[in-house]
Amino acid sequence: MEIHQVNAKQGLQWILSGFYLFAKAPLAWVFVCFTLMLIAVTIALIPLLGQFIFTLVSPIFLAGIMLGCKDMEQGKPLEIAHLFAAFKSNVAPLITIGGIYLIGQVLIIGLVMLIGGSQMTDMMLYGKRVDETELMGVMSSFLTSILLALTLSIPLMMASWFSPLLVVFHNVEPIPAMQKSFFACLKNIIPFQIYGVILIILTIISVMPYGVGLVVLIPTIFASIYVSYKDIFLGEPIRFKNADTQPDFQKANWSHVAKESDARESNKKTEAETSSENPLKELDELVECAQCHLRIPRHEAIADKDHYFCNEKHRQQHQAAQQTEE
């Protein structure tokens, strides 16, 4: 699996394409994200273990949302069921990713508390006041701890960013998936820096009006993860049509059948448009390709006995299939 290095401007394009994916089904996205938030709050009510449990299963929910993005790209609707789709397969690898992330977070928090000392811990957890003479030392330890936490959390987040997608889409094992995710983010560090800065700005703007903007921002972030995955691992960024009609995005070629289906639909649309623009073109009889069943004008087709083909490759494939049957 090749890791592509993309241009720096793609950091912005991921967010724009993510918003477009959200705009395709805004109500469905809001319901999915609200359900996920409700699940997180419910699990957090479990004493002591609630936050740990949700961290373990969060890659499964993320993988389900990514499956929903893939279905949306293929023209299918986004549903609440997508949130639980990854529970049907790859559960153990996804929980393993969640477990590794959880262990990393616990170790980072423990290291921060160790460096910060008992005074900073008491002040943060119990609200204990400190003397003015001790405040400078506590603040110095606090800043050092925060910088250390950020330094260690960023690589952990990089390793977890794409790993659920690699597991659910490519059946990659958890450890190799996290390694590929880390190096993919590292190879595209500049686009991700732009992506992160823009998200920070958008988060600040979204929180200002009583957090209403988060209703749009959170689904956009989820969708942008899928867009960045396609861009970096598949080399297939979502592209918008440069037409005067309503914009749409390019469908990924996930299967040969889907590709041929899209080609047939496109050909039918072209026939309808050209027929309405010039009625004389209807006089050109259409024939059907014996291999892919596309309808094309007779004068553009390749004739072979009683069959017609849209190109030479399909004619050869059809002949080979007949010889195999014989």
N, C-alpha and C positions, 0 to 999 in steps of 0.2 A: 504494500500500500504506500503510494507516494505522497509525501507531504509537500504541498505547493507553497511557494513564497509569493504572497500577493502584494499589491501596491499599498502604500500607506493610506490612500484615500478610501480603501475598502473598509477601514474602521468606521467611517461615516456611512458607507453604503450598507453595511450590515444592519445598522439601526434603521435606515430608511426602508430597506427591504423588509425588515422585521415589522415595521409599522404598517407597511402595505399588506403583509400577511395577516396582521391583526384586523386591518380594515376590511378584509374579505369576509370576515364573520365576527364582528365585534361582540355581539351578544353571547355567542358560543364561547369566545375567549374569556369574557367576564365571568360566565358561569363556571368554567373550568378552573380559573384562578381563585374564584371565591370558594369553590369546593375544596381546593387544595389548602387554602388558608383556614377553612373550617376544620379540616382534618388535622392541620398542624396545631391549632388551638386546643382541639379535643385531646390529642395525644399529650400536649404539654401539661394538661391537668393531672396526668399520672404523677404522683409524688416521686421526686428524685430521678426517676428513670425516663420521664416523658420526653425531655429534650434529646436524650441519648437515642431513644427509639426512633424519633422522627429523623434524626441525622442518619441513622442506619438505612431507613427505607426511602429517604428523599431521592437517591439515584433512580429508584424504580419509578417514582412519580415523574421525574424528569424524562426518563426514557419513554414513558407513555405519552407525554406531551410531544416529544419529538416524533413518535409514530403518528400522532395526529397531524403534525406539520407535513409529514410525508404524504399522508392521505389527502390533505388539502391541496397539495401541489398536483396530485393526480386527479383533482376534481371532486373528491369526496368531502362530505361535511365533517367538521370538527364536532365531537360529541364528548359528553361527560365520561363515557365508557373508555375513551382513550387514556384517561388518567390512570386507569387500572389495567390497561392492555399489557403492560410489561410484566404483570404478575403471572401471566400465563406461561412465560418462558424467560430464561436467563435471570431468574430470581436470585440464585446463589451468587453469581458473579457480581450482580449489581449491589447486593448487600455487602459483599466483600469490599467493594469500592467505598461504600458508606462506612464500613468498619475502619478501613485504613484512614479515611478522612477524619473520623471521630477520634481515633488514637492520636493522630497528628495534632488535632485541636487541643486535646487534653494535655499532651506534652508541652505544647506552646503555652497554654495557660499556666501550667505548673512552673515552667521556666520563668514566665513573667512574674508570678507571685514570689518566686525564689529571689529574683533580682530586686524586685520592689521592696521586699522585706515585710515584716509583720505590720509595721505602721501603715504602709500603703494599703495592705490587705484589709486591715481594720477600718481604714477610712473609706474604702470603696464598698466593702460588704456590709459594714455595720454603721457607717456614717460617723465614726469616731472623730472627734476634733483633735487637732494637734496644735502644739504651741507654735508661736511665730518663729521661734529660734529653730524649730525642727521642720518648718514648712518648706524652706528652700531645699533641704536635703530630700524630703519626701517628693517634692515636685521634680527634682532632678532624677530621682529613681523612677518616677512615673513616666517621664518623657523617654528615658532609656528603655523602659519596659515596652512602651507603645511602639517605638521604632523597631525593637527586636521582634515584637509580635507581627508587625507588618512585613518585616523582612522574611520571616519564616512562613507566614500565611500565604504570601503571594505564590511561591513555588507549589505549595500544597493545593492552592486553588487552580493553578495551571495544570497540575496533574489530574485534577478532577473535572476540568471543564468539558472535555470531549469524551472522556472515558465511558460514560453511560451510552453515548451514541455509538461508539466503536463496538461496544458489547452487543447492543441490540440490533445494529445494522450489519455488522461483520463478524459476530461471534468471536471477537477477540477476548482472550483471557484477561482477568482484571489487572494483573501487574503489567503485562505488555501494553494494555490499553492506556494505563496511567502514564507509562513511559512515552508512548506515542503522543498522548495529549500534551505532556510537558514539553516535548521537543517541538511540537507543532506551534505551541504558543511562543516558545523561545525563538523559533525561526521567523515568526511574524510579530516580534515584540513591538515594532513601531506601529503597525495597524492597531494592535491591542492597546497601546498607550493612548492613541487617539480615541479609540473606542471607550476606554475607561474615563478619560477626561470628559468626553461628551456625556456619558452616563451620569457622572457626578453633577454636571451642570443641569441636566434634565431632572435629576432627582431633587436637587434644591428647588427648581422651579415647580416640580410636581407637588412637593410637600407644602409649599407656601399657601395655596388655597385650601387649607384644611385637609390636605392629603388627597384631594379629589383627582389630581393628575396621575396618581399611582394606578388608578383603574386602567389607564391607557399604557403607562410606562411598564408595568410588570408583565403584561402579555407581550409587549414589544420586545422586552429583554429575552423572554423565552423563545420567541420566534427568531430573534437575531442570533441566538445560539445555533439554531438549525441552519440559518443562512451562512454563518461563518464556517460551520462544519462542511457544507457543500462546497464552499469556496476553497477551503484549504485542502480537504481530503479528496474531493471528487473533481475539483477544477471546473465546477459547474455553478457559477453564481447565478442567482435568480435575476433574470433580465426582463425588462419591461418592453412591450411592443412599441416601436416608433411609428405609431399610426394615429390617425385622427379619431379613431373609435375609442371606446372605453379601454384603458390600459389593462393589460393582463400580464402574468409572468410566465416565463418559459417552463414547460413541464420537464421534469427530469426523466431521462430514459432508463427507468428502473427495470423494464423488461422489453423484450422484442415485441410481444403482443401489444403492449401499451403504445409502443412506437408506431406500429402499423395502424393501430386504431386512430391515433392522432393524425396520421398522414391521410387516412380515409376521410376523416372529418374535415381536415383542411382542404382536401380536394373537392369535397361536396360544396363547401362554402365558396370556393373559387368558381365552381361551375355556376352557382346561383348568382354570384356577383357579375360574372362576365355575361351571363344570359340576359340579366336585367339591363346591363349597359349597352349591349349590342344584340338585338334579336336575331341578326343574320348568322351569329355564331351557333345558333341552335341547329342550323342545317348540317353542321359537322357531326356526323354520327359518333357516338361514344361507344367504346368497347372496353371490356374488362380484362385486366391482367390476370392470366391464369395462375400466377404465383401469389401475388399479394392482394388481388381483387380490387385494385384501384381502377377507377373508370377514367379513361383518357381518350382524346380524339383519335379516330382511326388513322389519320395521316401521321400522327406522332408515334404510333405503336409499332412494335416489331412483330411481324406476322411470321408464324411458323406452323405450317399445316393448318389445322383448324383452330389454333390458339393465337392469342395476342399477348404481348408482354410490354411492360413500361420501360424496361431497359434490358441490356444484354445479359447482365448478371442473373436476373430473374429467369430469363429463358434457359440459361445453363443449369440453374438450380432445378427448374421444372423437368428438364430432360434427365438430369441425374436421378431425380426421384422416381421417374417412370422406369428407368433402367433398373433401379433397385427393386421396384415392385415386380418387374419381369423376372 
